[in-house]
C-alpha cells in the first residue's frame, strides 16, 4: 500500500485532507490533516510503497523514471538498474 497514515488515530488512505491557513500578516500555507480525527501536519506520515506493505516510510530513493519511492525499515532501497 502506498499513501498516508495518521499516527494519532491510525487512519490509512491515499490522500489526507489539505486546507489553507493564514495567520496574521503571513501568506497562506497549505496544511494536511487526517480525514478521520482532523489532527494536522505532525500526525500525517507517508506509507511504504512496496506492494502489500502497511508500514510507515522512513526513507526513500530516486527512481529511474525521475520519481521517488518511499521505503520502510523492512524494505530498504535497492539498486533496480
Order of alpha helices (4+ residues) and beta strands (2+ residues): beta-beta-beta-beta-beta-beta-beta
